[in-house]
């Protein structure tokens, strides 16, 4: 007996199937009861930049020598369109008095409005008297949960002092007082809130979606549940393991990683289950003994499923090479979840199929031709053999082998045309653009930008070192930059008098691309001023900190990650394909077709996002996210289909193998592709732009792989290349002579 058949017997034998099921139940129960769930250990304020990033170094310098310029500010934006009243100012003074007397946890500084006369308050409000921004500063690395509790406490105090609900009042109300909390602290809390319970909501939505799709596609209630049971057990094992690893400090997980992991696990996990289930159903039409059919299914499907799984696992594990924290944190949760799902699809799912047997497919139970004839005779009906040539998959297979050049050229032209739309894609690192417009911090920023200078939301801090004191030209040169509204008075450090800090306020949104691009220019201006004043090595005596500087560094790190990780992923997939297929030619065109599909998905995604949804730029992290997923998952389908062709060409001419391979895998890959695309599309329902964009582009890419690359382009190229598709391997195996017409 073949080794893989023996393995199938180990997991799905008459007795061992129950052992397999009980082992999975025991493992899931023990881990769930003894270890924390991954959601309990998520940290949403973990740093994303390496410690040696310029902005990180600058912020540390500022915290050490300019404590008044550091910290995490929450901007309380008070606004009344008709003008702030005496009662409003009195409430503000009462609030600062309370916070000064009883500071909140981690609170560092607050402007003592209660010590200022009423006229002075009007002096720090906006020119039209409608708005006043009150900063409350907390410790820089204060946990997000504590910041959230503090902001909630402030909200309760303000409601009590004003006797109303200013946080619910519309910001454009003409008579009501509205208050919003913006600034870095407000943005951080809002970001966490958007992901709050996202993994649970996504799980419920994904389960329901997958269940409905399986019922519609296979019309079998039992079959629809089996993949979900397999994925559910995999999640039950993965979650506590990740929670334990996070609790030990080995990994860091955040809400975004958990949300995407949930979608990936249910989408890709269902695919692996379907790959095996479909093979089992095919074998049941050839073999009357279900155990024999199951062993043969295990033998024929295991290699492709394992190869597909390892391709995804290693591709996702390559994200460990990322320096950007949010991307680096994806590696372990994603790769571990797929690895465990792959094991479940090769152990638990066969055991379940062995237990349930042919009834898994009720009411459309697969039978051998003899069984079908006997059943028809028992019912007094004549047996009508289904013509396999009438199926859509067979028709596509016929088209591909009859007109391979036409199919390949049309498919390539279509994908290349869509890929061309990816050339003008614009990217952004604007944090606020990822939030819905009705998010409190976004509404607060809108009020600030209308009543004050937008840059007040997050000023840039420029620090210079000069032995004789900072030259006056520094402030002058900084203020000459066209994007700068004004530069605050220089502040000399009390701990190191050679250091001077300047607060630079943009005249525009400090989070947008133009503001980020100006960071190196601001440094050049400060360096030039120091150099003109005779400071030696001026470039190493200028530091720039603040939110805008952090985003500039984030862009630089992301570009670096793209340039490193994309080649690594391609290299890993090439090595795996070479090891599995032993064909250089096939490896080249399988990778090339998926790369073309990825570019086309990015191009079409940009068209939809930009032209139909009005999005001016997509998040800068999207290309890497989408690339890793689409390249790895796209090769899944290629591997499953090409494995079928590779097996069949051992016993039949290559063109016939291609035709039958396309027909045989068409249904399952189409079903799997629809389910996977739909699960990623679920991400587009979340109120977070980065997930909307990622979900849309990835879903488009999966659909392109499913309906263009897999059924048309890859088999057409294989047909064109003929025996050369196997080079340097041999196309003639098992003593079968390849008889290709015209070759």
C-alpha positions as CSV (number, residue, x, y, z in Angstrom):
1,X,0.0,0.0,0.0
2,X,1.3,3.5,-0.9
3,X,2.6,5.5,2.1
4,X,-0.1,8.2,1.7
5,X,-2.8,5.5,1.6
6,X,-1.4,4.1,4.9
7,X,-1.6,7.6,6.4
8,X,-5.2,7.9,5.3
9,X,-5.9,4.6,7.0
10,X,-4.2,5.9,10.2
11,X,-6.5,8.9,10.4
12,X,-9.7,7.6,8.9
13,X,-9.7,3.8,9.6
14,X,-12.7,2.1,11.2
15,X,-11.3,2.7,14.7
16,X,-8.6,5.4,14.2
17,X,-11.2,7.9,12.8
18,X,-12.8,8.1,16.2
19,X,-9.4,8.4,17.8
20,X,-8.5,11.3,15.4
21,X,-11.8,13.1,16.3
22,X,-11.3,12.6,20.0
23,X,-7.7,13.8,19.9
24,X,-8.9,17.0,18.1
25,X,-11.6,17.5,20.6
26,X,-9.3,17.0,23.5
27,X,-6.6,19.3,22.2
28,X,-9.1,22.1,21.4
29,X,-10.8,21.7,24.9
30,X,-7.5,21.6,26.8
31,X,-6.0,24.6,25.0
32,X,-9.2,26.6,25.3
33,X,-9.6,26.0,29.0
34,X,-5.9,26.4,30.0
35,X,-4.7,29.2,27.7
36,X,-5.9,32.7,27.0
37,X,-7.7,33.5,23.7
38,X,-5.6,35.6,21.3
39,X,-8.1,38.4,21.5
40,X,-7.4,38.8,25.2
41,X,-3.8,39.5,24.5
42,X,-4.0,42.0,21.6
43,X,-2.1,45.2,21.9
44,X,-3.1,48.0,19.6
45,X,-0.6,50.6,20.5
46,X,2.6,48.6,19.9
47,X,5.3,50.6,18.1
48,X,5.6,50.1,14.4
49,X,8.9,51.7,13.7
50,X,12.4,50.2,14.5
51,X,14.2,51.8,17.5
52,X,16.8,53.3,15.2
53,X,14.3,55.3,13.1
54,X,15.1,59.0,13.0
55,X,11.7,60.0,14.4
56,X,11.9,57.5,17.2
57,X,15.4,58.8,18.2
58,X,14.1,62.3,18.0
59,X,11.0,61.6,20.2
60,X,13.3,60.0,22.8
61,X,15.5,63.0,22.8
62,X,12.5,65.3,23.1
63,X,11.1,63.3,26.0
64,X,14.4,63.4,27.9
65,X,15.2,67.1,27.4
66,X,11.9,68.8,26.5
67,X,9.3,67.1,28.7
68,X,6.8,69.9,27.9
69,X,7.0,69.1,24.2
70,X,6.6,65.3,24.6
71,X,3.7,63.1,25.6
72,X,0.5,61.9,24.0
73,X,-1.9,64.9,23.7
74,X,-5.6,64.6,23.6
75,X,-7.1,67.7,22.0
76,X,-10.5,68.6,23.5
77,X,-12.2,70.6,20.8
78,X,-15.0,72.9,22.1
79,X,-17.2,74.4,19.5
80,X,-20.4,76.4,19.2
81,X,-21.2,77.8,15.8
82,X,-22.9,80.8,17.3
83,X,-19.9,81.5,19.5
84,X,-18.7,80.1,22.8
85,X,-20.6,81.4,25.9
86,X,-19.6,82.4,29.4
87,X,-21.1,79.1,30.6
88,X,-18.9,77.2,28.1
89,X,-15.7,78.9,29.4
90,X,-16.8,78.3,33.0
91,X,-17.2,74.6,32.2
92,X,-13.7,74.5,30.7
93,X,-12.2,76.2,33.8
94,X,-14.1,73.8,36.1
95,X,-12.7,70.9,34.1
96,X,-9.1,72.0,34.3
97,X,-9.5,72.6,38.0
98,X,-10.8,69.0,38.5
99,X,-8.0,67.5,36.4
100,X,-5.3,69.6,38.2
101,X,-6.6,68.6,41.6
102,X,-7.2,65.0,40.7
103,X,-5.1,64.0,37.7
104,X,-6.0,61.0,35.7
105,X,-3.7,58.0,35.4
106,X,-0.8,58.8,33.2
107,X,-1.8,62.5,32.9
108,X,1.2,64.7,32.5
109,X,0.1,68.3,31.7
110,X,-2.9,70.5,31.2
111,X,-3.3,74.2,30.6
112,X,-4.6,75.7,33.9
113,X,-7.6,77.6,32.4
114,X,-9.0,77.9,35.9
115,X,-6.2,80.2,36.8
116,X,-6.8,82.5,33.9
117,X,-9.3,85.4,33.7
118,X,-12.2,85.2,31.3
119,X,-10.7,87.7,28.8
120,X,-7.6,85.5,28.5
121,X,-9.7,82.5,27.6
122,X,-11.3,84.4,24.7
123,X,-7.8,85.3,23.6
124,X,-6.8,81.7,23.1
125,X,-10.0,80.7,21.3
126,X,-10.3,81.0,17.5
127,X,-10.6,84.4,16.0
128,X,-14.3,84.0,15.4
129,X,-14.9,82.9,19.0
130,X,-16.5,79.6,18.0
131,X,-13.8,77.2,19.0
132,X,-11.3,76.5,21.7
133,X,-8.8,73.6,21.7
134,X,-7.8,72.4,25.2
135,X,-4.8,69.9,25.2
136,X,-4.5,67.3,27.9
137,X,-1.2,65.4,27.7
138,X,-0.7,61.8,28.8
139,X,2.4,59.7,29.1
140,X,3.7,58.8,25.6
141,X,3.5,55.0,26.0
142,X,0.4,54.9,28.2
143,X,-1.6,51.8,27.4
144,X,-4.5,52.4,25.0
145,X,-7.0,50.9,27.4
146,X,-6.0,53.4,30.1
147,X,-6.1,56.3,27.6
148,X,-9.6,55.2,26.6
149,X,-10.7,55.1,30.2
150,X,-9.2,58.6,30.8
151,X,-11.0,60.0,27.7
152,X,-14.2,58.4,28.9
153,X,-13.8,60.0,32.3
154,X,-13.2,63.4,30.7
155,X,-16.3,62.9,28.6
156,X,-18.4,62.2,31.7
157,X,-16.9,65.2,33.5
158,X,-17.7,67.5,30.6
159,X,-21.3,66.2,30.3
160,X,-21.8,66.8,34.1
161,X,-20.3,70.3,33.9
162,X,-22.3,71.4,30.9
163,X,-25.5,69.7,31.8
164,X,-25.9,68.3,28.3
165,X,-24.6,65.8,25.7
166,X,-22.0,67.8,23.8
167,X,-20.3,64.7,22.5
168,X,-23.5,63.7,20.7
169,X,-24.3,67.2,19.3
170,X,-23.6,67.8,15.6
171,X,-20.4,69.8,15.0
172,X,-22.3,72.0,12.5
173,X,-25.1,72.8,14.9
174,X,-25.8,76.5,15.1
175,X,-26.8,76.7,18.7
176,X,-25.6,73.6,20.6
177,X,-22.2,73.1,22.2
178,X,-20.3,70.3,20.6
179,X,-17.1,68.7,22.0
180,X,-14.9,66.2,20.3
181,X,-11.6,64.6,21.4
182,X,-9.0,64.6,18.6
183,X,-5.2,64.7,18.5
184,X,-2.9,61.6,18.8
185,X,-4.7,60.3,21.9
186,X,-8.1,60.6,20.4
187,X,-7.0,59.1,17.1
188,X,-5.4,56.2,19.0
189,X,-8.5,55.4,20.9
190,X,-10.7,55.7,17.8
191,X,-8.5,53.3,15.9
192,X,-8.8,50.8,18.7
193,X,-12.5,51.3,18.8
194,X,-12.9,50.6,15.1
195,X,-11.2,47.2,15.6
196,X,-13.1,46.4,18.9
197,X,-14.9,43.2,18.5
198,X,-14.0,43.2,14.8
199,X,-12.7,39.6,15.0
200,X,-16.0,38.4,16.5
201,X,-18.1,40.3,14.0
202,X,-15.9,39.0,11.1
203,X,-16.1,35.5,12.3
204,X,-19.9,35.5,12.5
205,X,-20.2,37.1,9.2
206,X,-17.7,34.8,7.5
207,X,-19.2,31.7,9.0
208,X,-22.7,32.6,7.8
209,X,-21.3,33.6,4.4
210,X,-19.4,30.4,3.9
211,X,-22.3,28.3,5.1
212,X,-24.7,30.0,2.6
213,X,-22.3,29.7,-0.3
214,X,-21.6,26.0,0.5
215,X,-25.3,25.3,0.6
216,X,-25.9,27.1,-2.7
217,X,-23.0,25.5,-4.4
218,X,-23.3,21.9,-3.1
219,X,-26.9,21.8,-1.9
220,X,-25.9,19.4,0.9
221,X,-26.4,20.5,4.5
222,X,-24.0,18.0,5.9
223,X,-21.3,18.8,3.4
224,X,-21.7,22.5,4.1
225,X,-21.0,21.9,7.8
226,X,-18.0,19.6,7.5
227,X,-15.5,22.4,6.3
228,X,-16.8,24.7,9.0
229,X,-16.3,22.1,11.6
230,X,-12.7,21.6,10.4
231,X,-12.0,25.4,10.4
232,X,-13.7,25.8,13.7
233,X,-11.4,23.2,15.3
234,X,-8.4,24.8,13.7
235,X,-9.4,28.2,15.1
236,X,-10.0,26.7,18.5
237,X,-6.5,25.4,18.5
238,X,-4.8,28.4,16.9
239,X,-6.3,31.1,19.1
240,X,-5.1,29.8,22.5
241,X,-1.6,29.0,21.1
242,X,-1.3,32.5,19.8
243,X,-2.7,33.9,23.1
244,X,-0.1,31.9,25.0
245,X,2.7,33.1,22.7
246,X,1.6,36.7,23.1
247,X,1.3,36.3,26.9
248,X,4.9,35.0,27.0
249,X,6.0,38.1,25.0
250,X,7.2,36.0,22.0
251,X,4.9,37.7,19.6
252,X,2.7,40.8,19.6
253,X,-0.8,40.7,18.1
254,X,-3.2,43.5,17.3
255,X,-6.8,43.8,16.3
256,X,-6.0,44.2,12.6
257,X,-4.0,41.0,12.5
258,X,-6.7,39.0,14.3
259,X,-9.4,40.3,12.0
260,X,-7.5,39.4,8.8
261,X,-6.4,36.0,10.3
262,X,-10.1,35.1,10.9
263,X,-10.9,35.8,7.3
264,X,-7.9,34.0,6.0
265,X,-8.5,30.9,8.2
266,X,-12.1,30.5,7.1
267,X,-11.5,31.3,3.5
268,X,-8.3,29.4,2.8
269,X,-9.3,26.7,5.3
270,X,-12.5,26.0,3.6
271,X,-10.6,25.7,0.3
272,X,-8.4,22.9,1.6
273,X,-11.3,21.0,3.0
274,X,-13.1,21.3,-0.4
275,X,-10.0,20.1,-2.2
276,X,-10.1,16.8,-0.2
277,X,-13.9,16.5,-0.2
278,X,-14.1,16.9,-4.0
279,X,-11.4,14.2,-4.5
280,X,-13.4,11.9,-2.2
281,X,-16.6,12.5,-4.1
282,X,-14.8,11.7,-7.4
283,X,-13.4,8.5,-6.0
284,X,-16.8,7.4,-4.7
285,X,-18.1,7.4,-8.3
286,X,-15.3,4.9,-9.2
287,X,-15.1,2.8,-6.0
288,X,-17.9,1.1,-4.2
289,X,-16.0,0.7,-0.9
290,X,-15.9,4.0,0.9
291,X,-12.8,3.2,2.8
292,X,-10.9,2.3,-0.3
293,X,-12.2,5.5,-1.9
294,X,-11.0,7.5,1.1
295,X,-7.5,6.0,1.0
296,X,-7.2,6.7,-2.7
297,X,-8.5,10.2,-2.1
298,X,-5.8,10.7,0.5
299,X,-3.1,9.4,-1.8
300,X,-4.2,11.7,-4.7
301,X,-5.1,14.9,-2.8
302,X,-2.6,15.0,0.0
303,X,0.4,16.1,-2.1
304,X,-1.4,19.1,-3.6
305,X,-3.0,20.1,-0.3
306,X,0.3,19.9,1.6
307,X,2.2,21.7,-1.2
308,X,-0.5,24.5,-1.3
309,X,-0.5,24.8,2.5
310,X,3.3,25.0,2.7
311,X,3.4,27.6,0.0
312,X,1.0,29.9,1.9
313,X,2.7,29.2,5.3
314,X,6.2,30.0,4.1
315,X,5.0,33.1,2.1
316,X,3.3,34.5,5.1
317,X,6.1,33.6,7.4
318,X,8.4,35.7,5.2
319,X,6.6,38.7,6.8
320,X,8.9,38.2,9.7
321,X,11.6,40.0,7.7
322,X,9.4,43.2,7.8
323,X,10.7,46.0,9.9
324,X,7.4,47.8,10.0
325,X,5.7,46.5,13.2
326,X,2.1,46.1,11.8
327,X,3.3,43.9,9.0
328,X,5.8,42.0,11.1
329,X,3.0,41.1,13.5
330,X,1.1,39.3,10.7
331,X,3.7,36.6,10.2
332,X,3.2,34.2,13.1
333,X,-0.6,34.4,13.4
334,X,-1.2,34.0,9.7
335,X,1.3,31.2,9.0
336,X,0.5,29.3,12.2
337,X,-3.3,29.4,11.5
338,X,-2.8,28.1,7.9
339,X,-0.4,25.4,9.1
340,X,-2.9,24.1,11.7
341,X,-5.7,24.3,9.1
342,X,-3.6,22.2,6.7
343,X,-3.1,19.6,9.4
344,X,-6.9,19.6,10.1
345,X,-7.8,19.2,6.4
346,X,-5.5,16.1,6.2
347,X,-6.5,14.5,9.6
348,X,-9.8,15.7,11.0
349,X,-11.7,16.2,7.7
350,X,-10.9,12.6,6.4
351,X,-12.0,11.2,9.8
352,X,-15.3,13.1,9.6
353,X,-15.8,11.9,6.0
354,X,-15.0,8.3,7.1
355,X,-17.5,8.5,9.9
356,X,-20.3,10.0,7.9
357,X,-19.4,8.3,4.6
358,X,-21.5,8.8,1.5
359,X,-24.2,10.5,3.5
360,X,-21.9,13.5,3.7
361,X,-23.2,14.4,0.2
362,X,-26.9,13.9,1.0
363,X,-29.2,14.3,-0.9
364,X,-26.9,14.1,-3.9
365,X,-25.0,11.0,-2.9
366,X,-22.2,10.0,-5.3
367,X,-22.4,6.4,-6.6
368,X,-20.5,4.1,-9.0
369,X,-22.1,3.5,-12.3
370,X,-23.1,0.0,-11.2
371,X,-24.7,1.3,-8.1
372,X,-26.6,3.9,-10.0
373,X,-27.9,1.4,-12.5
374,X,-29.0,-0.9,-9.7
375,X,-30.8,1.9,-7.9
376,X,-32.5,3.0,-11.1
377,X,-33.6,-0.6,-11.8
378,X,-35.0,-0.9,-8.3
379,X,-37.1,2.2,-8.9
380,X,-38.2,0.8,-12.3
381,X,-36.4,3.6,-14.1
382,X,-33.9,3.4,-17.0
383,X,-30.4,4.5,-16.2
384,X,-29.2,7.5,-18.2
385,X,-25.4,8.0,-18.1
386,X,-24.4,11.6,-17.8
387,X,-22.3,12.9,-20.6
388,X,-19.2,14.4,-19.1
389,X,-18.5,16.4,-22.3
390,X,-21.6,18.5,-21.6
391,X,-20.2,20.0,-18.4
392,X,-18.8,23.5,-18.4
393,X,-15.4,22.4,-17.3
394,X,-15.1,19.9,-20.1
395,X,-16.1,22.6,-22.6
396,X,-13.5,24.9,-21.3
397,X,-10.9,22.1,-21.4
398,X,-11.8,21.4,-25.0
399,X,-11.5,25.1,-25.9
400,X,-8.1,25.4,-24.2
401,X,-6.5,22.4,-26.1
402,X,-8.1,23.3,-29.4
403,X,-7.2,27.0,-29.5
404,X,-4.4,27.4,-26.9
405,X,-2.8,30.4,-28.6
406,X,-6.0,32.3,-28.9
407,X,-6.9,31.6,-25.3
408,X,-3.4,32.5,-24.0
409,X,-3.2,35.7,-26.0
410,X,-6.7,36.9,-25.0
411,X,-6.2,36.1,-21.3
412,X,-2.8,37.8,-21.3
413,X,-4.0,40.9,-23.1
414,X,-6.9,41.2,-20.7
415,X,-4.8,40.9,-17.6
416,X,-2.0,43.2,-19.0
417,X,-4.6,45.8,-19.9
418,X,-6.0,45.8,-16.3
419,X,-2.4,45.7,-14.9
420,X,-1.6,49.0,-16.8
421,X,-4.1,50.8,-14.7
422,X,-1.9,50.1,-11.7
423,X,0.8,52.4,-13.0
424,X,-0.8,55.7,-11.9
425,X,-1.8,54.3,-8.5
426,X,-1.3,56.9,-5.7
427,X,-0.4,55.9,-2.2
428,X,-1.0,57.6,1.1
429,X,0.1,57.2,4.7
430,X,-2.6,59.7,6.0
431,X,-3.8,58.0,9.2
432,X,-7.0,60.1,9.4
433,X,-8.1,59.0,5.9
434,X,-8.5,55.4,7.1
435,X,-11.3,56.5,9.5
436,X,-15.0,57.1,8.7
437,X,-15.9,60.8,8.5
438,X,-18.2,60.6,11.6
439,X,-15.3,59.3,13.8
440,X,-15.0,61.8,16.7
441,X,-11.2,62.5,16.1
442,X,-11.9,63.2,12.4
443,X,-14.8,65.5,13.3
444,X,-12.6,67.2,15.8
445,X,-9.9,67.7,13.2
446,X,-12.4,69.2,10.8
447,X,-13.4,71.8,13.4
448,X,-9.7,72.6,14.1
449,X,-8.9,72.9,10.4
450,X,-11.8,75.4,9.9
451,X,-11.3,77.5,13.0
452,X,-7.5,77.2,13.4
453,X,-4.5,76.2,11.3
454,X,-4.8,72.5,10.5
455,X,-1.3,71.9,11.5
456,X,-2.2,72.6,15.1
457,X,-3.5,69.1,15.3
458,X,0.0,67.6,15.3
459,X,2.9,70.1,15.2
460,X,6.4,69.0,14.1
461,X,9.2,69.4,16.7
462,X,12.6,70.3,15.3
463,X,15.5,70.0,17.8
464,X,19.0,71.5,17.0
465,X,22.2,71.3,18.9
466,X,24.5,74.3,18.9
467,X,27.2,75.1,21.5
468,X,26.7,78.8,21.3
469,X,22.9,78.6,21.4
470,X,20.7,78.1,18.4
471,X,21.2,80.7,15.7
472,X,18.2,82.9,14.9
473,X,18.4,81.8,11.3
474,X,17.0,78.3,12.2
475,X,13.5,79.6,12.9
476,X,13.7,82.0,9.9
477,X,14.6,79.2,7.5
478,X,12.0,76.8,8.9
479,X,9.3,79.5,8.6
480,X,10.2,80.1,5.0
481,X,9.1,76.7,3.9
482,X,5.9,77.1,1.8
483,X,4.0,74.5,3.8
484,X,4.8,76.0,7.2
485,X,2.2,78.4,8.8
486,X,4.3,79.5,11.7
487,X,7.2,78.5,14.0
488,X,6.8,78.8,17.7
489,X,9.2,80.5,20.1
490,X,12.4,78.5,20.5
491,X,12.6,76.5,23.8
492,X,16.0,75.9,25.3
493,X,16.4,72.6,27.2
494,X,16.9,73.0,31.0
495,X,18.9,69.8,31.1
496,X,21.2,70.5,28.1
497,X,21.4,74.2,27.1
498,X,23.0,73.3,23.8
499,X,19.6,71.9,22.6
500,X,16.9,74.1,21.3
501,X,13.4,73.0,20.2
502,X,11.1,74.6,17.6
503,X,7.4,73.8,17.2
504,X,6.6,73.9,13.5
505,X,3.0,74.2,12.5
506,X,1.9,73.3,9.0
507,X,-0.7,75.3,7.2
508,X,-2.3,72.0,6.0
509,X,-3.3,68.5,7.3
510,X,-0.1,67.3,9.1
511,X,-1.0,63.7,8.2
512,X,-1.1,64.0,4.4
513,X,1.5,63.1,1.9
514,X,2.7,66.6,1.2
515,X,3.4,67.2,4.9
516,X,5.3,64.0,5.1
517,X,7.4,64.8,2.0
518,X,8.4,68.1,3.7
519,X,10.1,66.5,6.6
520,X,13.5,66.0,4.8
521,X,13.2,69.6,3.5
522,X,12.7,70.9,7.1
523,X,15.7,69.1,8.2
524,X,17.7,70.5,5.3
525,X,16.6,74.0,6.2
526,X,17.7,73.5,9.9
527,X,21.0,71.9,8.8
528,X,21.7,74.8,6.4
529,X,21.1,77.4,9.2
530,X,23.5,75.5,11.6
531,X,26.1,75.1,8.9
532,X,26.0,78.8,8.0
533,X,26.4,79.6,11.7
534,X,29.6,77.5,11.8
535,X,28.3,74.3,13.5
536,X,30.5,71.4,12.6
537,X,28.7,68.3,11.3
538,X,25.4,70.1,11.2
539,X,23.5,67.1,9.8
540,X,24.0,65.0,12.9
541,X,22.9,67.9,15.1
542,X,19.3,68.1,13.9
543,X,16.4,65.9,14.9
544,X,12.7,66.0,13.9
545,X,10.0,64.4,15.9
546,X,6.2,64.2,15.9
547,X,3.4,62.4,14.2
548,X,4.3,63.6,10.7
549,X,7.9,62.6,11.1
550,X,6.8,59.2,12.3
551,X,4.6,58.7,9.2
552,X,7.5,59.8,7.0
553,X,9.7,57.1,8.5
554,X,6.8,54.6,8.2
555,X,6.8,55.3,4.4
556,X,10.6,54.7,4.2
557,X,10.4,51.5,6.2
558,X,7.4,50.2,4.1
559,X,9.3,50.8,0.8
560,X,12.3,48.9,2.3
561,X,10.0,46.0,3.3
562,X,8.5,45.9,-0.2
563,X,11.9,45.7,-1.8
564,X,13.0,42.9,0.5
565,X,9.9,40.7,1.2
566,X,8.5,40.6,-2.4
567,X,11.7,38.9,-3.8
568,X,11.9,36.6,-0.8
569,X,8.3,35.4,-1.3
570,X,8.8,34.9,-5.0
571,X,12.0,33.0,-4.3
572,X,10.3,30.7,-1.7
573,X,7.5,29.9,-4.1
574,X,10.0,29.2,-6.9
575,X,11.9,26.8,-4.7
576,X,8.8,25.0,-3.5
577,X,7.4,24.6,-7.1
578,X,10.8,23.3,-8.3
579,X,10.9,20.8,-5.5
580,X,7.3,19.7,-6.1
581,X,7.0,19.8,-9.9
582,X,10.7,19.2,-10.8
583,X,10.1,21.5,-13.8
584,X,11.9,24.8,-14.4
585,X,9.6,25.7,-17.3
586,X,6.3,25.1,-15.3
587,X,7.7,27.0,-12.3
588,X,8.4,30.0,-14.5
589,X,5.0,30.3,-16.1
590,X,3.1,29.4,-12.9
591,X,4.8,32.2,-11.0
592,X,4.6,34.6,-14.0
593,X,0.9,34.2,-14.4
594,X,0.1,34.8,-10.8
595,X,2.3,38.0,-10.8
596,X,0.4,39.2,-13.8
597,X,-2.9,38.4,-12.1
598,X,-1.7,40.4,-9.0
599,X,-0.8,43.4,-11.1
600,X,-4.2,43.2,-12.8
601,X,-6.0,43.0,-9.5
602,X,-4.2,46.1,-8.3
603,X,-5.1,47.9,-11.5
604,X,-8.8,47.0,-11.4
605,X,-8.9,47.6,-7.7
606,X,-7.5,51.1,-8.2
607,X,-10.1,51.8,-10.9
608,X,-13.0,50.8,-8.6
609,X,-11.6,52.6,-5.6
610,X,-10.6,55.8,-7.4
611,X,-13.2,56.2,-10.1
612,X,-16.3,54.7,-8.5
613,X,-15.6,55.2,-4.7
614,X,-13.8,58.5,-5.0
615,X,-10.7,57.5,-3.1
616,X,-7.7,59.7,-4.0
617,X,-5.0,57.3,-2.8
618,X,-4.8,53.8,-1.3
619,X,-2.9,53.0,1.9
620,X,0.8,52.5,1.3
621,X,0.8,49.1,3.0
622,X,-1.8,47.6,0.6
623,X,0.6,46.5,-2.2
624,X,2.6,44.3,0.1
625,X,-0.4,42.9,1.9
626,X,-2.2,42.0,-1.3
627,X,1.0,40.7,-3.0
628,X,1.8,38.1,-0.3
629,X,-1.8,36.9,-0.1
630,X,-2.5,36.8,-3.8
631,X,0.8,35.2,-4.8
632,X,0.5,32.5,-2.2
633,X,-3.2,31.8,-2.6
634,X,-3.1,32.1,-6.4
635,X,-0.4,29.4,-6.5
636,X,-2.7,27.2,-4.4
637,X,-5.1,26.9,-7.3
638,X,-2.4,26.5,-9.9
639,X,-0.8,23.7,-7.8
640,X,-4.1,21.9,-7.4
641,X,-4.9,22.0,-11.1
642,X,-1.4,21.3,-12.4
643,X,-1.2,18.4,-10.0
644,X,-4.2,16.9,-11.7
645,X,-2.7,17.3,-15.1
646,X,0.7,16.0,-13.9
647,X,-1.0,12.8,-12.6
648,X,-3.2,12.2,-15.7
649,X,-0.4,12.7,-18.2
650,X,1.2,9.5,-16.8
651,X,-1.6,7.5,-18.3
652,X,-2.8,9.5,-21.3
653,X,-1.7,12.0,-24.0
654,X,-0.8,15.4,-22.6
655,X,-3.6,17.3,-24.4
656,X,-6.2,14.8,-23.0
657,X,-4.6,15.2,-19.6
658,X,-5.0,19.0,-19.8
659,X,-8.6,18.7,-20.9
660,X,-9.5,16.3,-18.2
661,X,-7.5,18.2,-15.6
662,X,-9.3,21.4,-16.3
663,X,-12.7,19.6,-16.2
664,X,-11.9,17.7,-13.1
665,X,-10.7,20.6,-11.0
666,X,-12.9,23.3,-12.5
667,X,-15.8,22.8,-10.1
668,X,-13.9,22.7,-6.9
669,X,-11.5,25.6,-7.7
670,X,-14.4,27.7,-8.9
671,X,-16.3,27.0,-5.6
672,X,-13.2,27.5,-3.5
673,X,-12.4,30.8,-5.4
674,X,-15.9,32.2,-4.9
675,X,-15.8,31.3,-1.2
676,X,-12.3,32.8,-0.7
677,X,-13.1,36.0,-2.6
678,X,-16.3,36.4,-0.7
679,X,-14.6,36.0,2.7
680,X,-12.0,38.7,1.8
681,X,-14.8,40.9,0.5
682,X,-16.3,40.7,4.1
683,X,-13.4,43.0,5.1
684,X,-14.8,45.7,2.9
685,X,-17.8,45.9,5.3
686,X,-15.6,47.2,8.1
687,X,-15.4,51.0,8.6
688,X,-11.7,51.0,8.1
689,X,-10.3,52.1,4.8
690,X,-7.2,50.0,4.8
691,X,-9.2,46.8,5.3
692,X,-11.8,47.9,2.7
693,X,-9.0,48.5,0.1
694,X,-7.2,45.3,1.0
695,X,-10.3,43.2,1.0
696,X,-11.5,44.5,-2.4
697,X,-8.2,44.1,-4.2
698,X,-7.5,40.7,-2.7
699,X,-11.0,39.5,-3.6
700,X,-10.6,40.7,-7.2
701,X,-7.2,38.9,-7.4
702,X,-8.7,35.7,-6.2
703,X,-11.5,35.9,-8.7
704,X,-9.0,36.6,-11.5
705,X,-7.0,33.5,-10.5
706,X,-10.3,31.5,-10.3
707,X,-11.9,32.5,-13.6
708,X,-9.0,33.5,-15.9
709,X,-5.6,32.2,-14.8
710,X,-6.6,28.7,-13.6
711,X,-9.1,27.6,-16.3
712,X,-7.7,29.4,-19.3
713,X,-4.2,30.9,-19.1
714,X,-2.2,28.2,-17.3
715,X,-3.6,25.2,-19.2
716,X,-3.3,27.1,-22.5
717,X,0.4,27.8,-21.9
718,X,0.8,24.1,-20.8
719,X,-0.8,23.1,-24.1
720,X,1.4,25.4,-26.2
721,X,4.6,24.2,-24.5
722,X,3.6,20.5,-24.7
723,X,6.4,18.3,-23.5
724,X,8.6,21.4,-22.9
725,X,6.3,22.2,-20.0
726,X,8.0,19.4,-18.0
727,X,11.6,20.4,-18.7
728,X,14.0,19.2,-17.5
729,X,11.7,16.4,-16.4
730,X,10.4,13.9,-18.9
731,X,6.9,14.0,-20.3
732,X,6.8,10.3,-20.9
733,X,6.3,8.2,-17.7
734,X,4.8,4.8,-16.8
735,X,5.7,3.5,-20.3
736,X,3.1,5.7,-21.9
737,X,4.0,7.2,-25.3
738,X,2.9,10.8,-25.6
739,X,1.0,11.1,-28.9
740,X,0.5,14.7,-29.5
741,X,-1.0,15.8,-32.9
742,X,1.3,17.9,-34.8
743,X,4.2,17.2,-32.5
